[in-house]
């Protein structure tokens, strides 16, 4: 009986690991997210939270690999960072999470 129980635990662990979501880089309009949607960029795909197509096994790898995307001049022009007071409405934040939808 103990062997069967152990086998079931192992199978459940392997199954949940195989279905674990990977991480994707995103840009999110923080003002819209925090003020209108109330999710502080913790939600899923939306018109104010945009995911990039590449996915990564861990959040750390996602952050490292996405640094070039986030610091690209064209991306910064289209999705500006917060620079000074008054930029709240137009500024976007970057990050990585596993909340994206397939």
Secondary structure, 3 states (H helix, E strand, C coil): CHHHHHHHHHHHHHHHHHCCCCEEEEEEEHHHHHHHHCCCCCCCCCCCEEEEEEEECCHHHHHHHHHHHHCCHHHHHHCCCCCCCCCCCCCEEEEEECCCCC
